[in-house]
């Protein structure tokens, strides 16, 4: 006898699992529950196949026989947490256009905290070119650096979430060191 899986047909019908597709939909949605998605729902497409290697009863060529268990690309819709976009941090200091005269040029930049931020990335420009990038960890809302010389500086900051993804950046804010 040739096993049922090896017969030339599209669907395997010999293994009935009560409410299989409904149970599978529930399991898929449960597994995806902690993940955020857009618009509060995710459309999931999936297919399930059974592959039986050739061998005793499956023919002499030892070829794999693939059979569809469920219709291909079954669609299920899962409700999920809506992704909340982080906002750009609001810059506090130095304010736009601040003029500094002190040496050494130790500079402190500060901003308001952003909800759900785990850390921050600060970018500093010197005379119009990106000069350095700083990481403020442990939810700190400030960073310090030694500015390289007299001239124009600009800075901006962006929050990082739990998965290390950057939120939107604040606008560039300029400051100046005089000789």
Biotite code that builds the C-alpha atoms (Angstrom):
import biotite.structure as struc

atoms = struc.array([
    struc.Atom([0.000, 0.000, 0.000], chain_id="A", res_id=1, res_name="UNK", atom_name="CA", element="C"),
    struc.Atom([1.221, 3.496, -0.802], chain_id="A", res_id=2, res_name="UNK", atom_name="CA", element="C"),
    struc.Atom([0.893, 5.773, 2.243], chain_id="A", res_id=3, res_name="UNK", atom_name="CA", element="C"),
    struc.Atom([-1.807, 8.400, 1.931], chain_id="A", res_id=4, res_name="UNK", atom_name="CA", element="C"),
    struc.Atom([0.839, 11.210, 1.992], chain_id="A", res_id=5, res_name="UNK", atom_name="CA", element="C"),
    struc.Atom([2.458, 9.843, -1.167], chain_id="A", res_id=6, res_name="UNK", atom_name="CA", element="C"),
    struc.Atom([-0.652, 9.782, -3.303], chain_id="A", res_id=7, res_name="UNK", atom_name="CA", element="C"),
    struc.Atom([-0.850, 12.302, -6.101], chain_id="A", res_id=8, res_name="UNK", atom_name="CA", element="C"),
    struc.Atom([-3.401, 14.736, -4.694], chain_id="A", res_id=9, res_name="UNK", atom_name="CA", element="C"),
    struc.Atom([-3.336, 18.356, -3.608], chain_id="A", res_id=10, res_name="UNK", atom_name="CA", element="C"),
    struc.Atom([-4.638, 18.198, -0.044], chain_id="A", res_id=11, res_name="UNK", atom_name="CA", element="C"),
    struc.Atom([-3.876, 15.686, 2.684], chain_id="A", res_id=12, res_name="UNK", atom_name="CA", element="C"),
    struc.Atom([-7.209, 14.733, 4.148], chain_id="A", res_id=13, res_name="UNK", atom_name="CA", element="C"),
    struc.Atom([-6.362, 11.771, 6.336], chain_id="A", res_id=14, res_name="UNK", atom_name="CA", element="C"),
    struc.Atom([-5.402, 13.803, 9.413], chain_id="A", res_id=15, res_name="UNK", atom_name="CA", element="C"),
    struc.Atom([-8.277, 15.797, 10.812], chain_id="A", res_id=16, res_name="UNK", atom_name="CA", element="C"),
    struc.Atom([-7.595, 18.188, 13.670], chain_id="A", res_id=17, res_name="UNK", atom_name="CA", element="C"),
    struc.Atom([-10.734, 19.757, 15.038], chain_id="A", res_id=18, res_name="UNK", atom_name="CA", element="C"),
    struc.Atom([-10.788, 23.550, 14.484], chain_id="A", res_id=19, res_name="UNK", atom_name="CA", element="C"),
    struc.Atom([-7.193, 23.394, 13.232], chain_id="A", res_id=20, res_name="UNK", atom_name="CA", element="C"),
    struc.Atom([-7.264, 26.656, 11.279], chain_id="A", res_id=21, res_name="UNK", atom_name="CA", element="C"),
    struc.Atom([-9.014, 28.560, 14.086], chain_id="A", res_id=22, res_name="UNK", atom_name="CA", element="C"),
    struc.Atom([-6.575, 27.191, 16.676], chain_id="A", res_id=23, res_name="UNK", atom_name="CA", element="C"),
    struc.Atom([-3.631, 28.072, 14.439], chain_id="A", res_id=24, res_name="UNK", atom_name="CA", element="C"),
    struc.Atom([-4.936, 31.643, 13.959], chain_id="A", res_id=25, res_name="UNK", atom_name="CA", element="C"),
    struc.Atom([-5.217, 32.060, 17.723], chain_id="A", res_id=26, res_name="UNK", atom_name="CA", element="C"),
    struc.Atom([-1.678, 30.729, 18.280], chain_id="A", res_id=27, res_name="UNK", atom_name="CA", element="C"),
    struc.Atom([-0.212, 33.032, 15.621], chain_id="A", res_id=28, res_name="UNK", atom_name="CA", element="C"),
    struc.Atom([-1.960, 36.096, 17.063], chain_id="A", res_id=29, res_name="UNK", atom_name="CA", element="C"),
    struc.Atom([-0.932, 35.168, 20.608], chain_id="A", res_id=30, res_name="UNK", atom_name="CA", element="C"),
    struc.Atom([2.726, 34.870, 19.537], chain_id="A", res_id=31, res_name="UNK", atom_name="CA", element="C"),
    struc.Atom([2.589, 38.293, 17.851], chain_id="A", res_id=32, res_name="UNK", atom_name="CA", element="C"),
    struc.Atom([0.745, 40.029, 20.703], chain_id="A", res_id=33, res_name="UNK", atom_name="CA", element="C"),
    struc.Atom([3.797, 41.732, 22.299], chain_id="A", res_id=34, res_name="UNK", atom_name="CA", element="C"),
    struc.Atom([4.869, 43.286, 18.985], chain_id="A", res_id=35, res_name="UNK", atom_name="CA", element="C"),
    struc.Atom([3.641, 46.736, 17.938], chain_id="A", res_id=36, res_name="UNK", atom_name="CA", element="C"),
    struc.Atom([2.110, 47.268, 14.516], chain_id="A", res_id=37, res_name="UNK", atom_name="CA", element="C"),
    struc.Atom([0.515, 50.051, 12.506], chain_id="A", res_id=38, res_name="UNK", atom_name="CA", element="C"),
    struc.Atom([-3.198, 50.867, 12.785], chain_id="A", res_id=39, res_name="UNK", atom_name="CA", element="C"),
    struc.Atom([-3.776, 48.326, 15.601], chain_id="A", res_id=40, res_name="UNK", atom_name="CA", element="C"),
    struc.Atom([-4.099, 45.267, 13.338], chain_id="A", res_id=41, res_name="UNK", atom_name="CA", element="C"),
    struc.Atom([-1.725, 43.029, 11.404], chain_id="A", res_id=42, res_name="UNK", atom_name="CA", element="C"),
    struc.Atom([-2.648, 40.944, 8.389], chain_id="A", res_id=43, res_name="UNK", atom_name="CA", element="C"),
    struc.Atom([-0.729, 37.664, 8.457], chain_id="A", res_id=44, res_name="UNK", atom_name="CA", element="C"),
    struc.Atom([-0.521, 35.338, 5.453], chain_id="A", res_id=45, res_name="UNK", atom_name="CA", element="C"),
    struc.Atom([0.721, 31.802, 5.907], chain_id="A", res_id=46, res_name="UNK", atom_name="CA", element="C"),
    struc.Atom([0.828, 28.414, 4.229], chain_id="A", res_id=47, res_name="UNK", atom_name="CA", element="C"),
    struc.Atom([1.425, 25.023, 5.770], chain_id="A", res_id=48, res_name="UNK", atom_name="CA", element="C"),
    struc.Atom([2.986, 22.157, 3.865], chain_id="A", res_id=49, res_name="UNK", atom_name="CA", element="C"),
    struc.Atom([3.887, 18.607, 4.685], chain_id="A", res_id=50, res_name="UNK", atom_name="CA", element="C"),
    struc.Atom([7.019, 17.192, 3.106], chain_id="A", res_id=51, res_name="UNK", atom_name="CA", element="C"),
    struc.Atom([7.466, 13.439, 3.074], chain_id="A", res_id=52, res_name="UNK", atom_name="CA", element="C"),
    struc.Atom([10.807, 12.055, 1.936], chain_id="A", res_id=53, res_name="UNK", atom_name="CA", element="C"),
    struc.Atom([10.685, 9.208, -0.499], chain_id="A", res_id=54, res_name="UNK", atom_name="CA", element="C"),
    struc.Atom([11.429, 5.818, 0.920], chain_id="A", res_id=55, res_name="UNK", atom_name="CA", element="C"),
    struc.Atom([9.514, 2.707, 1.779], chain_id="A", res_id=56, res_name="UNK", atom_name="CA", element="C"),
    struc.Atom([6.081, 3.091, 0.252], chain_id="A", res_id=57, res_name="UNK", atom_name="CA", element="C"),
    struc.Atom([6.726, 6.501, -1.370], chain_id="A", res_id=58, res_name="UNK", atom_name="CA", element="C"),
    struc.Atom([8.165, 5.286, -4.637], chain_id="A", res_id=59, res_name="UNK", atom_name="CA", element="C"),
    struc.Atom([11.448, 4.051, -5.892], chain_id="A", res_id=60, res_name="UNK", atom_name="CA", element="C"),
    struc.Atom([13.050, 7.387, -6.755], chain_id="A", res_id=61, res_name="UNK", atom_name="CA", element="C"),
    struc.Atom([13.419, 8.492, -3.107], chain_id="A", res_id=62, res_name="UNK", atom_name="CA", element="C"),
    struc.Atom([12.051, 11.889, -4.106], chain_id="A", res_id=63, res_name="UNK", atom_name="CA", element="C"),
    struc.Atom([10.378, 14.232, -1.661], chain_id="A", res_id=64, res_name="UNK", atom_name="CA", element="C"),
    struc.Atom([6.633, 14.622, -1.967], chain_id="A", res_id=65, res_name="UNK", atom_name="CA", element="C"),
    struc.Atom([5.274, 18.003, -0.866], chain_id="A", res_id=66, res_name="UNK", atom_name="CA", element="C"),
    struc.Atom([1.593, 18.333, -0.073], chain_id="A", res_id=67, res_name="UNK", atom_name="CA", element="C"),
    struc.Atom([-0.401, 21.359, 0.995], chain_id="A", res_id=68, res_name="UNK", atom_name="CA", element="C"),
    struc.Atom([-2.134, 20.946, 4.338], chain_id="A", res_id=69, res_name="UNK", atom_name="CA", element="C"),
    struc.Atom([-3.990, 24.266, 4.234], chain_id="A", res_id=70, res_name="UNK", atom_name="CA", element="C"),
    struc.Atom([-4.865, 26.498, 1.332], chain_id="A", res_id=71, res_name="UNK", atom_name="CA", element="C"),
    struc.Atom([-1.853, 28.561, 0.388], chain_id="A", res_id=72, res_name="UNK", atom_name="CA", element="C"),
    struc.Atom([-1.653, 32.079, 1.757], chain_id="A", res_id=73, res_name="UNK", atom_name="CA", element="C"),
    struc.Atom([-4.370, 31.826, 4.360], chain_id="A", res_id=74, res_name="UNK", atom_name="CA", element="C"),
    struc.Atom([-5.085, 35.257, 5.789], chain_id="A", res_id=75, res_name="UNK", atom_name="CA", element="C"),
    struc.Atom([-5.652, 35.948, 9.456], chain_id="A", res_id=76, res_name="UNK", atom_name="CA", element="C"),
    struc.Atom([-5.999, 39.321, 11.097], chain_id="A", res_id=77, res_name="UNK", atom_name="CA", element="C"),
    struc.Atom([-4.521, 39.892, 14.537], chain_id="A", res_id=78, res_name="UNK", atom_name="CA", element="C"),
    struc.Atom([-5.224, 42.833, 16.816], chain_id="A", res_id=79, res_name="UNK", atom_name="CA", element="C"),
    struc.Atom([-2.052, 44.310, 18.220], chain_id="A", res_id=80, res_name="UNK", atom_name="CA", element="C"),
    struc.Atom([-0.645, 47.214, 20.166], chain_id="A", res_id=81, res_name="UNK", atom_name="CA", element="C"),
    struc.Atom([-0.506, 50.368, 18.098], chain_id="A", res_id=82, res_name="UNK", atom_name="CA", element="C"),
    struc.Atom([2.991, 51.666, 17.587], chain_id="A", res_id=83, res_name="UNK", atom_name="CA", element="C"),
    struc.Atom([3.362, 55.006, 19.287], chain_id="A", res_id=84, res_name="UNK", atom_name="CA", element="C"),
    struc.Atom([5.862, 57.244, 17.619], chain_id="A", res_id=85, res_name="UNK", atom_name="CA", element="C"),
    struc.Atom([8.411, 58.888, 19.864], chain_id="A", res_id=86, res_name="UNK", atom_name="CA", element="C"),
    struc.Atom([8.586, 62.623, 19.612], chain_id="A", res_id=87, res_name="UNK", atom_name="CA", element="C"),
    struc.Atom([11.698, 64.683, 18.977], chain_id="A", res_id=88, res_name="UNK", atom_name="CA", element="C"),
    struc.Atom([13.337, 65.899, 22.200], chain_id="A", res_id=89, res_name="UNK", atom_name="CA", element="C"),
    struc.Atom([12.839, 69.569, 22.987], chain_id="A", res_id=90, res_name="UNK", atom_name="CA", element="C"),
    struc.Atom([16.196, 71.331, 23.229], chain_id="A", res_id=91, res_name="UNK", atom_name="CA", element="C"),
    struc.Atom([16.841, 73.371, 26.397], chain_id="A", res_id=92, res_name="UNK", atom_name="CA", element="C"),
    struc.Atom([20.447, 74.581, 26.274], chain_id="A", res_id=93, res_name="UNK", atom_name="CA", element="C"),
    struc.Atom([22.283, 76.140, 24.585], chain_id="A", res_id=94, res_name="UNK", atom_name="CA", element="C"),
    struc.Atom([19.444, 78.117, 23.022], chain_id="A", res_id=95, res_name="UNK", atom_name="CA", element="C"),
    struc.Atom([19.476, 78.944, 19.310], chain_id="A", res_id=96, res_name="UNK", atom_name="CA", element="C"),
    struc.Atom([22.145, 81.599, 18.556], chain_id="A", res_id=97, res_name="UNK", atom_name="CA", element="C"),
    struc.Atom([23.942, 81.464, 21.934], chain_id="A", res_id=98, res_name="UNK", atom_name="CA", element="C"),
    struc.Atom([27.379, 83.157, 21.873], chain_id="A", res_id=99, res_name="UNK", atom_name="CA", element="C"),
    struc.Atom([30.161, 81.719, 24.058], chain_id="A", res_id=100, res_name="UNK", atom_name="CA", element="C"),
    struc.Atom([33.500, 83.335, 24.975], chain_id="A", res_id=101, res_name="UNK", atom_name="CA", element="C"),
    struc.Atom([35.041, 80.934, 27.509], chain_id="A", res_id=102, res_name="UNK", atom_name="CA", element="C"),
    struc.Atom([38.129, 78.727, 27.158], chain_id="A", res_id=103, res_name="UNK", atom_name="CA", element="C"),
    struc.Atom([38.391, 75.775, 27.480], chain_id="A", res_id=104, res_name="UNK", atom_name="CA", element="C"),
    struc.Atom([35.337, 75.280, 25.339], chain_id="A", res_id=105, res_name="UNK", atom_name="CA", element="C"),
    struc.Atom([33.601, 72.680, 27.516], chain_id="A", res_id=106, res_name="UNK", atom_name="CA", element="C"),
    struc.Atom([29.990, 72.693, 26.278], chain_id="A", res_id=107, res_name="UNK", atom_name="CA", element="C"),
    struc.Atom([26.873, 71.238, 27.859], chain_id="A", res_id=108, res_name="UNK", atom_name="CA", element="C"),
    struc.Atom([23.800, 70.475, 25.763], chain_id="A", res_id=109, res_name="UNK", atom_name="CA", element="C"),
    struc.Atom([20.515, 69.625, 27.492], chain_id="A", res_id=110, res_name="UNK", atom_name="CA", element="C"),
    struc.Atom([16.986, 68.627, 26.431], chain_id="A", res_id=111, res_name="UNK", atom_name="CA", element="C"),
    struc.Atom([13.631, 67.601, 27.855], chain_id="A", res_id=112, res_name="UNK", atom_name="CA", element="C"),
    struc.Atom([13.086, 63.843, 28.342], chain_id="A", res_id=113, res_name="UNK", atom_name="CA", element="C"),
    struc.Atom([10.965, 61.873, 25.859], chain_id="A", res_id=114, res_name="UNK", atom_name="CA", element="C"),
    struc.Atom([8.505, 59.238, 27.160], chain_id="A", res_id=115, res_name="UNK", atom_name="CA", element="C"),
    struc.Atom([9.686, 55.636, 26.549], chain_id="A", res_id=116, res_name="UNK", atom_name="CA", element="C"),
    struc.Atom([13.214, 56.776, 25.566], chain_id="A", res_id=117, res_name="UNK", atom_name="CA", element="C"),
    struc.Atom([15.989, 54.483, 26.816], chain_id="A", res_id=118, res_name="UNK", atom_name="CA", element="C"),
    struc.Atom([18.886, 56.634, 25.640], chain_id="A", res_id=119, res_name="UNK", atom_name="CA", element="C"),
    struc.Atom([19.682, 59.577, 23.368], chain_id="A", res_id=120, res_name="UNK", atom_name="CA", element="C"),
    struc.Atom([21.992, 60.321, 20.438], chain_id="A", res_id=121, res_name="UNK", atom_name="CA", element="C"),
    struc.Atom([23.439, 63.823, 20.104], chain_id="A", res_id=122, res_name="UNK", atom_name="CA", element="C"),
    struc.Atom([25.010, 65.046, 16.859], chain_id="A", res_id=123, res_name="UNK", atom_name="CA", element="C"),
    struc.Atom([27.398, 68.019, 16.852], chain_id="A", res_id=124, res_name="UNK", atom_name="CA", element="C"),
    struc.Atom([28.513, 70.025, 13.817], chain_id="A", res_id=125, res_name="UNK", atom_name="CA", element="C"),
    struc.Atom([31.615, 72.231, 13.722], chain_id="A", res_id=126, res_name="UNK", atom_name="CA", element="C"),
    struc.Atom([31.716, 74.920, 10.996], chain_id="A", res_id=127, res_name="UNK", atom_name="CA", element="C"),
    struc.Atom([28.943, 73.171, 9.006], chain_id="A", res_id=128, res_name="UNK", atom_name="CA", element="C"),
    struc.Atom([30.303, 69.610, 9.073], chain_id="A", res_id=129, res_name="UNK", atom_name="CA", element="C"),
    struc.Atom([29.307, 66.732, 11.307], chain_id="A", res_id=130, res_name="UNK", atom_name="CA", element="C"),
    struc.Atom([32.069, 66.661, 13.889], chain_id="A", res_id=131, res_name="UNK", atom_name="CA", element="C"),
    struc.Atom([31.014, 64.041, 16.442], chain_id="A", res_id=132, res_name="UNK", atom_name="CA", element="C"),
    struc.Atom([28.164, 61.880, 17.694], chain_id="A", res_id=133, res_name="UNK", atom_name="CA", element="C"),
    struc.Atom([27.601, 61.354, 21.413], chain_id="A", res_id=134, res_name="UNK", atom_name="CA", element="C"),
    struc.Atom([25.515, 58.747, 23.201], chain_id="A", res_id=135, res_name="UNK", atom_name="CA", element="C"),
    struc.Atom([23.741, 59.742, 26.397], chain_id="A", res_id=136, res_name="UNK", atom_name="CA", element="C"),
    struc.Atom([22.894, 56.552, 28.253], chain_id="A", res_id=137, res_name="UNK", atom_name="CA", element="C"),
    struc.Atom([20.818, 55.653, 31.282], chain_id="A", res_id=138, res_name="UNK", atom_name="CA", element="C"),
    struc.Atom([18.094, 58.087, 30.282], chain_id="A", res_id=139, res_name="UNK", atom_name="CA", element="C"),
    struc.Atom([20.368, 61.135, 30.868], chain_id="A", res_id=140, res_name="UNK", atom_name="CA", element="C"),
    struc.Atom([19.034, 64.332, 29.321], chain_id="A", res_id=141, res_name="UNK", atom_name="CA", element="C"),
    struc.Atom([22.350, 66.124, 28.829], chain_id="A", res_id=142, res_name="UNK", atom_name="CA", element="C"),
    struc.Atom([25.798, 65.590, 27.336], chain_id="A", res_id=143, res_name="UNK", atom_name="CA", element="C"),
    struc.Atom([29.101, 67.464, 27.560], chain_id="A", res_id=144, res_name="UNK", atom_name="CA", element="C"),
    struc.Atom([31.955, 67.780, 25.099], chain_id="A", res_id=145, res_name="UNK", atom_name="CA", element="C"),
    struc.Atom([34.993, 69.943, 24.404], chain_id="A", res_id=146, res_name="UNK", atom_name="CA", element="C"),
    struc.Atom([34.299, 72.017, 21.301], chain_id="A", res_id=147, res_name="UNK", atom_name="CA", element="C"),
    struc.Atom([37.354, 72.002, 18.976], chain_id="A", res_id=148, res_name="UNK", atom_name="CA", element="C"),
    struc.Atom([37.823, 75.731, 18.425], chain_id="A", res_id=149, res_name="UNK", atom_name="CA", element="C"),
    struc.Atom([36.340, 79.109, 17.652], chain_id="A", res_id=150, res_name="UNK", atom_name="CA", element="C"),
    struc.Atom([33.543, 79.103, 15.124], chain_id="A", res_id=151, res_name="UNK", atom_name="CA", element="C"),
    struc.Atom([30.017, 77.986, 14.452], chain_id="A", res_id=152, res_name="UNK", atom_name="CA", element="C"),
    struc.Atom([28.537, 74.942, 16.162], chain_id="A", res_id=153, res_name="UNK", atom_name="CA", element="C"),
    struc.Atom([25.195, 73.189, 15.748], chain_id="A", res_id=154, res_name="UNK", atom_name="CA", element="C"),
    struc.Atom([23.571, 70.393, 17.694], chain_id="A", res_id=155, res_name="UNK", atom_name="CA", element="C"),
    struc.Atom([20.518, 68.179, 17.595], chain_id="A", res_id=156, res_name="UNK", atom_name="CA", element="C"),
    struc.Atom([19.301, 65.206, 19.617], chain_id="A", res_id=157, res_name="UNK", atom_name="CA", element="C"),
    struc.Atom([17.125, 62.142, 19.033], chain_id="A", res_id=158, res_name="UNK", atom_name="CA", element="C"),
    struc.Atom([15.691, 59.594, 21.451], chain_id="A", res_id=159, res_name="UNK", atom_name="CA", element="C"),
    struc.Atom([16.314, 55.855, 21.144], chain_id="A", res_id=160, res_name="UNK", atom_name="CA", element="C"),
    struc.Atom([13.643, 53.340, 22.133], chain_id="A", res_id=161, res_name="UNK", atom_name="CA", element="C"),
    struc.Atom([13.951, 49.880, 23.685], chain_id="A", res_id=162, res_name="UNK", atom_name="CA", element="C"),
    struc.Atom([14.950, 48.228, 20.422], chain_id="A", res_id=163, res_name="UNK", atom_name="CA", element="C"),
    struc.Atom([17.653, 50.821, 19.707], chain_id="A", res_id=164, res_name="UNK", atom_name="CA", element="C"),
    struc.Atom([15.701, 52.562, 16.971], chain_id="A", res_id=165, res_name="UNK", atom_name="CA", element="C"),
    struc.Atom([16.061, 56.341, 16.726], chain_id="A", res_id=166, res_name="UNK", atom_name="CA", element="C"),
    struc.Atom([13.009, 58.545, 16.954], chain_id="A", res_id=167, res_name="UNK", atom_name="CA", element="C"),
    struc.Atom([12.761, 61.832, 15.070], chain_id="A", res_id=168, res_name="UNK", atom_name="CA", element="C"),
    struc.Atom([15.590, 64.325, 15.574], chain_id="A", res_id=169, res_name="UNK", atom_name="CA", element="C"),
    struc.Atom([15.160, 67.794, 17.000], chain_id="A", res_id=170, res_name="UNK", atom_name="CA", element="C"),
    struc.Atom([15.967, 70.650, 14.604], chain_id="A", res_id=171, res_name="UNK", atom_name="CA", element="C"),
    struc.Atom([19.569, 71.819, 14.359], chain_id="A", res_id=172, res_name="UNK", atom_name="CA", element="C"),
    struc.Atom([20.266, 74.581, 16.898], chain_id="A", res_id=173, res_name="UNK", atom_name="CA", element="C"),
    struc.Atom([23.286, 76.813, 16.382], chain_id="A", res_id=174, res_name="UNK", atom_name="CA", element="C"),
    struc.Atom([25.749, 78.317, 18.841], chain_id="A", res_id=175, res_name="UNK", atom_name="CA", element="C"),
    struc.Atom([29.038, 80.175, 18.367], chain_id="A", res_id=176, res_name="UNK", atom_name="CA", element="C"),
    struc.Atom([32.419, 80.397, 20.071], chain_id="A", res_id=177, res_name="UNK", atom_name="CA", element="C"),
    struc.Atom([34.230, 83.729, 19.667], chain_id="A", res_id=178, res_name="UNK", atom_name="CA", element="C"),
    struc.Atom([38.044, 84.022, 19.808], chain_id="A", res_id=179, res_name="UNK", atom_name="CA", element="C"),
])
